[in-house]
Amino acid sequence: MNKRTHRALQESILKWGLIAKGEMPDMGSDNCSLCIEFLDLEAAICGGCPVAESAGLIGCRNTPYMAWIAEVEKRHDGCWEGEDAVADTLKLVKLALAERDFLRSLVPMKAGVTR
């Protein structure tokens, strides 16, 4: 993993930790360092994103993020704005932590370095 990708991954891990603490909303790709770095909306690809490579699909499919979206959409009648996607229930906190932990699992292990 190159430094640029590693930095974006670490920033995304931090984002989900802050979401779980209620200190930041999820605004989808607008405040995701990985999406900012890798998402090409016109081409609908996430080339080089470690999440897309791990999941085998674009858009964070096959990741805990999909459960987060489903729960947020339930609370907003199937439609949500990123500013409203906050972890203000125990279930949403757990889903945010699951996404954070999933992202942590993508950090390559190096000798003497822990996740």
Secondary structure, 3 states (H helix, E strand, C coil): CCHHHHHHHHHHHHHHHHHHCCCCCECHHHHCHHHHHHCECCCCECCCCHHHHHHCCCCCCCCCHHHHHHHHHHHCCCCCCHHHECCCCHHHHHHHHHHHHHHHHCCCCCCCCCC
